[in-house]
Amino acid sequence: MIPVVNLADFTSGDSARKQNFINQLGKAYEEVGFVAVKNHGISDDLIADLYAYVQQFFALPQASKKSYEIPELAGQRGYTSFGREHAKGYDAPDLKEFFQFGQIVEDDDAEREVYPSNVIVREVPKFSSTLEKAFKGFEESGIQLLRAIALYLGLQENYFDAHVQKGNSILRAIHYPPITQEPKSSIRAEQHEDINLITLLVGASADGLQILTKQNEWVGVTSLPEQIVVNVGDMLQRLTNNRLKSTTHRVVNPPREKWDTSRFSIPFFLHPKSEMSLACLGSCIDSEHPKMYEDYTAGEYLDERLREIGLKK
């Protein structure tokens, strides 16, 4: 169902392999909105460490986790407790808690005043350093994928680079706890589209992710070992005037016999800097495809969406 692409083709230095990758990726993003990516550059050992420390964090007592929840950051750094976030257009909260780690800024970075500091968890000493390594790995892979997208759209290869390097990206560790009573809904995370440019997801610890096809059918997505799943977000859909599709997806509850199990998931939301314009590209507008969106900056759009999903007042 989900096309598989090999990022090594794009970075190989072979022009034919590179062009084939660009064509495959662009076609998949026009038709499905999701791809599985092989040779993405994030090591199995790093992924294993990441999941181990994420599970250690969520196993902490609730009082310890709550100490890392900073309400004024609107969930953008640190811990967000169970039931805080809901999908756009839905009142019922998603059945999850999560921890967010953002852009790494040094004292001499211009972004120092823009991004809040990351929250350091004392009880799991290697948690922050592992999140930082994973963040950098996902960011590098994401930049390569955006270069391929730029070429597919007829832009300069490095069109996105300056917008996303030191951008407002987020690494989110999610815990869907065991289901302890008859749920009001069969959905752990209600159907939604991601806010950002692209999302990179390294294999979740259990099934549950589903995407909505063009035929209006829900299809399960399971990334195989050594693959990450990468989907288009709403910012890229806006920028391309709907040429690239931001696919609706959700996380469903497990079968009853697995209610006692947790599900862990670690998506990387690749965001640009706030000042990037999301105005529809002129090359994506014509008589058959009139301009569909008002001009927004990435920061304005993110702010609006955070209010819609209940993370910002």
C-alpha positions, -999 to 999 in steps of 0.1 A, spaced: 0 0 0 27 25 10 54 30 -16 90 22 -5 119 45 -15 156 42 -9 172 75 3 206 61 -7 195 65 -43 191 102 -38 225 106 -21 244 81 -43 259 107 -67 244 87 -96 221 111 -115 198 84 -129 193 69 -94 187 103 -79 161 113 -106 143 80 -101 141 87 -64 128 122 -70 101 108 -93 91 80 -70 89 103 -39 69 130 -57 44 106 -73 39 90 -39 33 123 -22 8 134 -49 -11 101 -47 -8 87 -12 9 113 10 30 86 28 62 67 20 84 42 37 121 52 35 150 28 36 186 38 43 174 68 62 207 73 81 194 68 117 211 37 132 193 7 147 213 12 179 202 48 183 166 38 177 168 10 203 184 34 229 157 60 221 128 36 228 145 23 259 149 57 275 114 68 264 99 38 281 120 46 313 106 82 313 70 72 310 74 45 337 82 73 362 57 81 389 31 106 377 43 133 401 78 131 387 65 134 351 42 163 360 72 182 373 84 184 337 51 199 325 54 236 318 19 250 308 32 283 294 52 264 267 19 250 252 33 215 250 62 225 228 89 214 253 88 188 281 59 167 293 22 170 284 -1 149 306 -28 124 295 -59 139 278 -45 174 272 -45 173 233 -74 166 210 -76 165 172 -88 196 153 -126 195 152 -130 170 180 -137 177 217 -127 143 231 -91 142 241 -67 117 226 -57 88 248 -20 97 252 7 115 271 38 128 255 72 145 259 86 170 234 122 179 226 129 208 202 156 226 183 191 226 199 202 263 203 236 274 214 241 307 232 254 324 201 224 313 179 201 340 166 172 317 175 182 317 212 154 342 219 128 324 198 129 288 210 125 278 246 151 256 262 147 219 263 136 202 295 162 180 311 149 149 329 170 142 359 157 107 366 168 93 332 203 107 327 208 96 291 173 106 279 182 142 267 215 133 250 198 104 231 169 127 221 194 152 209 212 126 187 180 114 173 168 150 166 199 157 146 196 124 127 160 130 118 167 166 108 194 156 84 173 129 68 144 153 65 165 179 48 176 153 22 139 144 16 129 181 12 157 186 -13 142 158 -34 107 174 -30 122 208 -41 136 193 -73 103 175 -80 85 208 -77 109 225 -101 126 245 -73 163 249 -65 175 218 -47 184 238 -16 151 258 -16 141 245 19 175 244 35 177 279 50 141 276 62 145 243 81 181 245 93 176 257 129 139 255 122 111 249 148 112 211 145 99 188 173 108 153 183 78 139 202 78 107 223 42 95 228 29 69 252 -6 54 247 -12 37 281 -30 4 286 -68 7 284 -82 -1 318 -119 4 312 -144 3 284 -133 32 262 -157 59 251 -141 57 217 -122 31 196 -96 57 188 -63 64 207 -56 94 185 -85 108 164 -82 113 127 -60 143 119 -34 158 95 0 169 107 7 206 110 43 207 97 61 202 64 69 165 67 68 140 96 93 112 100 81 83 121 104 55 133 86 22 139 60 23 167 61 -4 194 27 -17 183 2 -16 154 -26 10 153 -16 36 128 -41 39 99 -43 62 69 -73 72 49 -70 63 12 -85 82 -17 -112 55 -18 -122 66 17 -110 34 33 -88 31 64 -56 10 59 -31 0 85 5 12 83 33 -8 97 68 2 90 92 -27 86 125 -29 105 151 -5 90 124 18 75 109 50 86 75 63 75 74 98 62 43 118 54 33 152 41 20 177 66 -4 206 61 23 233 57 37 215 26 2 209 13 -6 247 16 27 256 0 21 234 -30 -16 244 -33 -28 208 -26 -4 193 -52 12 172 -24 -13 156 -1 -14 159 36 -29 125 44 -55 120 71 -44 94 97 -53 81 131 -43 56 158 -69 30 167 -72 10 199 -57 -25 200 -79 -56 201 -94 -63 236 -68 -90 244 -41 -64 240 -57 -37 261 -32 -42 289 -3 -32 266 12 3 261 20 17 227 50 40 222 56 61 191 83 87 183 74 111 154 97 139 143 78 169 130 100 189 106 90 225 109 105 256 92 115 288 110 84 308 119 90 335 93 89 312 63 61 321 39 35 294 32 20 314 3 12 289 -25 40 285 -50 33 302 -83 43 270 -101 15 251 -83 -13 276 -94 -30 275 -128 -65 278 -143 -73 242 -133 -57 247 -99 -67 281 -86 -50 294 -54 -68 276 -24 -52 293 6 -46 327 21 -10 337 26 3 327 60 37 325 76 47 291 93 46 308 127 11 322 122 -2 289 110 14 269 138 -1 293 164 -36 289 149 -34 251 149 -20 249 185 -51 267 196 -74 244 175 -60 213 192 -62 227 227 -25 231 235 -27 269 234 -53 292 249 
